[in-house]
């Protein structure tokens, strides 16, 4: 990571002049940097972050990866943190809190006051900057009407036409919970603890699965080019963003319901330039920025004062017990990789 303040001959000379003349504005106008780790979601670095950078005179250095890898990078630098802000899913932020690598959000983030308690987990250890929709995505040339139910994916017509996302990525909970719901006849919001039955049901899906992927951009490309019909399951940050750009994809709205993915953002304990991190998170929660987030990522905003852009609405989303998921995720991964993704 670059130093928070770049030093060149020019700035060195300016600093020398400051020492003689005492003109502080020369230094005060410099742009500072923060390092943010988060999801590789389209729209972050090219739409959202430039708005924050211009408004707050900061440079955002960003590395996009999945939440578990993001946490590993924070762990590796725990003694000397380089990251200021982390954007991770709630089940991974639960682990980050336990390991004391994130800090409680301060009252300086004034927009927190307009975010409901459910979107400020663990007494505002972190905050959800949006709630993406998660079910499945489909190629709308192959399936103009989509699927009425998750269960339709088990139809033999989809033999080797489905990509499943790795259980190491949080969105994989959608097909797992859907499978558990079918097996136990429990609604989605009560089916997570029946995940073992879900694994058994997913084993029956294997003839329809062309691959299990941890490479989300590659899987998305295969869906868009028609190499597969269904992708289970990215969320609306990718699917509807790409649809808005003209890709032949759409978000499934099955009768059983759509899950709310908890997109969290937190301050890294001991990270540099904490004041910029506070400004960054506060801006993410600003009602105007939340409206931009809604129309860019097709995700439900969390600030209650946000006015949704015209033409955008969200169904009632289903919340899961993310702490239970965090506590049982390793067991889910182990069984999924042994019984579902292995051949």
C-alpha positions as CSV (number, residue, x, y, z in Angstrom):
1,X,0.0,0.0,0.0
2,X,1.2,3.5,-0.8
3,X,2.0,5.8,2.1
4,X,-1.0,7.9,3.2
5,X,0.8,11.0,2.0
6,X,3.0,10.8,-1.1
7,X,6.3,12.7,-0.8
8,X,7.8,14.1,-4.0
9,X,10.3,16.8,-4.6
10,X,7.4,19.3,-5.1
11,X,5.8,18.5,-1.8
12,X,9.1,18.5,-0.1
13,X,9.8,22.0,-1.4
14,X,6.3,23.0,-0.3
15,X,7.0,21.7,3.2
16,X,10.2,23.7,3.3
17,X,8.3,26.8,2.3
18,X,5.7,26.1,5.0
19,X,8.4,25.9,7.6
20,X,9.6,29.4,6.6
21,X,6.4,31.2,5.7
22,X,3.8,29.3,7.8
23,X,1.2,28.9,5.1
24,X,-0.7,25.8,6.2
25,X,-3.1,25.6,3.3
26,X,-0.4,24.2,1.0
27,X,-0.4,20.9,3.0
28,X,-4.1,20.9,4.0
29,X,-5.2,20.7,0.3
30,X,-3.4,17.4,-0.4
31,X,-5.5,14.3,-1.1
32,X,-5.1,11.5,1.4
33,X,-5.7,7.8,0.8
34,X,-7.5,5.0,2.4
35,X,-7.3,1.3,1.6
36,X,-10.7,-0.4,1.4
37,X,-11.3,-4.2,1.0
38,X,-14.6,-5.4,-0.2
39,X,-16.6,-7.4,-2.8
40,X,-15.7,-7.4,-6.4
41,X,-19.1,-5.9,-7.3
42,X,-19.4,-3.9,-10.5
43,X,-20.2,-0.3,-9.9
44,X,-18.1,0.3,-6.8
45,X,-14.9,1.6,-8.3
46,X,-16.4,3.2,-11.4
47,X,-19.6,4.8,-10.0
48,X,-19.9,4.9,-6.2
49,X,-16.3,5.5,-5.1
50,X,-15.6,8.4,-7.5
51,X,-18.6,10.3,-5.9
52,X,-17.1,9.8,-2.4
53,X,-13.6,10.7,-3.5
54,X,-14.7,14.0,-5.1
55,X,-17.0,14.9,-2.2
56,X,-14.4,14.2,0.5
57,X,-11.1,14.9,-1.3
58,X,-9.8,11.3,-0.7
59,X,-8.3,8.6,-2.8
60,X,-9.8,5.1,-2.3
61,X,-7.4,2.2,-2.9
62,X,-9.6,-0.8,-3.3
63,X,-9.1,-4.5,-3.5
64,X,-12.1,-6.6,-4.5
65,X,-12.4,-10.2,-3.2
66,X,-14.9,-12.4,-1.3
67,X,-15.4,-11.8,2.4
68,X,-13.5,-14.8,3.8
69,X,-10.4,-13.8,1.8
70,X,-10.8,-10.2,2.9
71,X,-10.8,-11.4,6.5
72,X,-7.7,-13.4,6.0
73,X,-5.9,-10.3,4.7
74,X,-7.0,-8.3,7.8
75,X,-5.8,-11.2,10.1
76,X,-2.4,-11.3,8.3
77,X,-1.9,-7.6,9.0
78,X,-3.4,-7.4,12.5
79,X,-0.2,-6.2,14.1
80,X,0.2,-3.4,11.5
81,X,-3.1,-2.8,9.7
82,X,-3.0,-1.4,6.3
83,X,-6.8,-1.5,5.6
84,X,-9.0,1.3,7.0
85,X,-12.4,0.1,6.0
86,X,-13.7,-3.4,5.2
87,X,-16.9,-4.3,3.4
88,X,-17.9,-7.8,4.2
89,X,-21.0,-9.9,4.7
90,X,-22.4,-10.2,8.2
91,X,-21.4,-13.8,8.9
92,X,-17.8,-12.9,8.3
93,X,-18.1,-9.7,10.3
94,X,-19.3,-11.8,13.2
95,X,-15.9,-13.6,13.1
96,X,-14.1,-10.2,12.7
97,X,-15.7,-8.9,15.8
98,X,-14.8,-12.0,17.8
99,X,-11.2,-11.7,16.7
100,X,-11.2,-8.0,17.6
101,X,-10.0,-6.8,14.2
102,X,-12.9,-4.3,13.7
103,X,-14.0,-1.5,16.1
104,X,-17.4,-0.2,17.1
105,X,-18.7,2.5,14.9
106,X,-18.4,5.9,16.6
107,X,-21.2,8.5,17.0
108,X,-19.2,10.7,14.5
109,X,-21.0,8.6,11.8
110,X,-24.1,10.7,12.2
111,X,-26.2,9.0,9.6
112,X,-26.3,5.9,11.8
113,X,-29.1,7.6,13.6
114,X,-31.4,7.0,10.6
115,X,-30.5,3.4,10.2
116,X,-32.8,0.8,11.9
117,X,-31.3,-1.3,14.7
118,X,-31.6,-4.5,12.6
119,X,-29.1,-3.0,10.1
120,X,-26.7,-2.0,12.8
121,X,-25.7,-5.5,14.2
122,X,-24.0,-6.0,17.6
123,X,-24.8,-2.5,18.8
124,X,-23.3,-0.9,15.7
125,X,-20.1,-2.9,15.5
126,X,-20.8,-2.5,11.8
127,X,-23.6,-1.3,9.6
128,X,-25.4,-2.6,6.5
129,X,-24.9,-0.1,3.7
130,X,-27.5,-1.9,1.6
131,X,-29.5,-5.2,1.4
132,X,-28.9,-6.9,-2.0
133,X,-31.6,-9.4,-3.2
134,X,-30.4,-13.0,-3.5
135,X,-32.2,-15.9,-5.1
136,X,-30.7,-17.1,-8.4
137,X,-30.1,-15.5,-11.8
138,X,-31.0,-16.8,-15.2
139,X,-30.3,-16.1,-18.9
140,X,-33.5,-14.5,-20.1
141,X,-33.0,-15.6,-23.7
142,X,-33.0,-19.2,-22.6
143,X,-35.7,-18.7,-19.9
144,X,-37.9,-15.6,-20.8
145,X,-40.2,-16.3,-17.9
146,X,-37.6,-17.2,-15.4
147,X,-38.5,-19.9,-12.8
148,X,-41.6,-19.8,-10.6
149,X,-39.9,-21.8,-7.9
150,X,-36.5,-22.7,-6.7
151,X,-37.6,-26.3,-7.0
152,X,-37.8,-25.9,-10.8
153,X,-34.0,-26.0,-11.0
154,X,-34.2,-29.8,-10.3
155,X,-36.1,-30.4,-13.6
156,X,-34.2,-32.7,-15.9
157,X,-34.3,-30.1,-18.7
158,X,-31.5,-28.3,-16.9
159,X,-29.1,-31.2,-17.1
160,X,-25.6,-29.7,-17.1
161,X,-27.1,-26.2,-17.5
162,X,-26.6,-24.8,-14.0
163,X,-23.6,-23.2,-12.3
164,X,-23.6,-23.3,-8.5
165,X,-21.6,-20.9,-6.5
166,X,-19.0,-22.3,-4.0
167,X,-20.2,-22.7,-0.4
168,X,-17.2,-20.5,0.5
169,X,-19.1,-17.5,-0.8
170,X,-22.0,-16.3,1.3
171,X,-24.6,-16.2,-1.5
172,X,-24.4,-20.0,-1.7
173,X,-26.8,-20.0,1.3
174,X,-29.7,-19.3,-1.1
175,X,-29.8,-22.6,-2.9
176,X,-28.9,-24.4,0.4
177,X,-31.8,-22.8,2.3
178,X,-34.2,-23.4,-0.7
179,X,-33.2,-27.0,-0.7
180,X,-33.7,-27.3,3.0
181,X,-37.1,-25.6,2.8
182,X,-38.2,-28.1,0.1
183,X,-37.0,-31.1,2.1
184,X,-38.5,-30.1,5.4
185,X,-41.5,-28.0,4.2
186,X,-40.4,-25.1,6.4
187,X,-40.4,-21.5,5.1
188,X,-37.1,-20.1,4.1
189,X,-36.6,-18.0,7.2
190,X,-36.9,-21.2,9.3
191,X,-35.0,-23.6,7.1
192,X,-31.4,-22.6,7.7
193,X,-31.0,-24.9,10.8
194,X,-32.1,-27.8,8.6
195,X,-29.1,-27.3,6.3
196,X,-28.2,-31.0,6.6
197,X,-31.4,-31.9,4.8
198,X,-30.6,-29.2,2.3
199,X,-27.3,-30.9,1.5
200,X,-29.1,-34.1,0.8
201,X,-31.5,-32.3,-1.6
202,X,-28.6,-30.5,-3.3
203,X,-27.0,-33.9,-4.0
204,X,-30.0,-34.6,-6.2
205,X,-29.2,-31.5,-8.2
206,X,-25.7,-32.7,-9.3
207,X,-26.7,-34.0,-12.7
208,X,-27.9,-30.5,-13.6
209,X,-24.7,-28.8,-12.4
210,X,-22.1,-28.1,-15.0
211,X,-19.7,-26.7,-12.4
212,X,-19.3,-25.4,-8.9
213,X,-17.5,-22.1,-9.1
214,X,-15.7,-19.7,-6.8
215,X,-14.8,-17.4,-9.7
216,X,-17.9,-15.2,-9.8
217,X,-16.9,-13.0,-12.8
218,X,-16.2,-16.1,-14.9
219,X,-19.5,-17.7,-13.9
220,X,-21.4,-14.5,-14.7
221,X,-19.8,-14.5,-18.2
222,X,-20.8,-18.1,-18.8
223,X,-24.4,-17.1,-17.9
224,X,-24.4,-14.1,-20.2
225,X,-23.0,-16.0,-23.2
226,X,-25.6,-18.8,-22.8
227,X,-23.1,-21.5,-21.7
228,X,-25.5,-22.1,-18.8
229,X,-29.2,-21.2,-18.1
230,X,-29.1,-20.7,-14.4
231,X,-26.5,-19.4,-11.9
232,X,-27.2,-20.2,-8.3
233,X,-26.7,-17.7,-6.8
234,X,-25.2,-14.2,-7.2
235,X,-27.1,-11.3,-5.8
236,X,-28.7,-8.2,-7.4
237,X,-25.4,-6.2,-7.1
238,X,-24.2,-8.2,-10.0
239,X,-27.2,-9.6,-11.8
240,X,-29.4,-6.4,-12.1
241,X,-26.4,-4.2,-12.6
242,X,-25.4,-6.3,-15.6
243,X,-29.0,-6.4,-16.8
244,X,-29.1,-2.6,-16.7
245,X,-26.1,-2.6,-18.9
246,X,-27.8,-4.8,-21.5
247,X,-26.7,-8.3,-20.5
248,X,-29.4,-11.0,-21.1
249,X,-29.8,-11.8,-17.4
250,X,-32.4,-11.3,-14.7
251,X,-33.0,-11.9,-11.0
252,X,-35.2,-14.8,-10.0
253,X,-38.3,-13.9,-8.0
254,X,-39.5,-17.3,-6.9
255,X,-42.7,-17.8,-5.0
256,X,-40.9,-19.0,-1.8
257,X,-39.3,-15.6,-1.4
258,X,-36.0,-13.7,-1.9
259,X,-33.2,-13.4,0.7
260,X,-31.7,-10.2,2.0
261,X,-27.9,-10.4,1.7
262,X,-26.5,-8.2,4.5
263,X,-23.8,-6.1,2.9
264,X,-21.8,-4.7,5.9
265,X,-19.1,-2.1,6.2
266,X,-16.8,-1.6,9.3
267,X,-13.8,0.2,10.5
268,X,-10.7,-1.9,10.8
269,X,-9.2,-1.7,14.3
270,X,-6.0,0.3,14.2
271,X,-6.3,1.1,10.5
272,X,-4.7,4.3,9.2
273,X,-6.6,7.5,8.6
274,X,-9.6,6.6,10.7
275,X,-11.1,10.0,10.1
276,X,-11.3,9.3,6.4
277,X,-12.8,5.9,7.2
278,X,-15.5,7.6,9.3
279,X,-16.2,10.0,6.5
280,X,-16.4,7.1,4.0
281,X,-18.9,5.1,6.0
282,X,-21.0,8.2,6.9
283,X,-21.2,9.1,3.2
284,X,-22.2,5.5,2.3
285,X,-25.2,6.1,4.6
286,X,-26.1,9.5,3.3
287,X,-29.7,9.4,1.9
288,X,-28.6,10.9,-1.5
289,X,-25.8,8.3,-1.7
290,X,-28.2,5.6,-0.6
291,X,-30.4,6.5,-3.5
292,X,-27.4,6.2,-5.9
293,X,-26.6,2.8,-4.3
294,X,-30.2,1.7,-4.8
295,X,-30.2,2.4,-8.6
296,X,-26.6,1.3,-9.1
297,X,-26.6,-2.0,-7.2
298,X,-30.4,-2.7,-7.2
299,X,-30.2,-3.2,-3.5
300,X,-32.5,-2.0,-0.7
301,X,-31.1,1.1,1.1
302,X,-30.8,1.0,4.9
303,X,-31.2,4.7,5.7
304,X,-34.9,5.3,6.5
305,X,-34.7,8.8,5.0
306,X,-33.7,7.6,1.5
307,X,-36.1,8.4,-1.3
308,X,-36.0,5.6,-3.8
309,X,-35.4,6.6,-7.4
310,X,-38.5,6.5,-9.7
311,X,-39.2,3.0,-11.0
312,X,-37.3,1.1,-8.3
313,X,-38.9,-1.0,-5.6
314,X,-38.1,-4.0,-3.6
315,X,-40.1,-7.0,-2.4
316,X,-40.3,-8.0,1.3
317,X,-36.9,-9.6,1.9
318,X,-36.2,-12.6,4.1
319,X,-33.6,-12.2,6.8
320,X,-31.5,-15.2,8.1
321,X,-29.7,-15.9,11.3
322,X,-26.3,-14.9,10.2
323,X,-24.6,-15.7,13.6
324,X,-25.9,-19.3,13.3
325,X,-24.6,-19.4,9.7
326,X,-21.2,-18.1,10.9
327,X,-21.0,-20.8,13.6
328,X,-21.9,-23.6,11.2
329,X,-20.3,-22.5,8.0
330,X,-17.2,-24.6,8.2
331,X,-19.3,-27.7,8.6
332,X,-21.5,-26.7,5.7
333,X,-18.4,-26.1,3.5
334,X,-17.0,-29.5,4.4
335,X,-20.2,-31.4,3.6
336,X,-20.9,-29.4,0.5
337,X,-17.4,-30.0,-0.9
338,X,-17.4,-33.6,0.0
339,X,-21.0,-34.5,-1.1
340,X,-22.2,-31.9,-3.6
341,X,-19.3,-30.4,-5.5
342,X,-17.0,-33.5,-5.7
343,X,-17.5,-35.9,-8.6
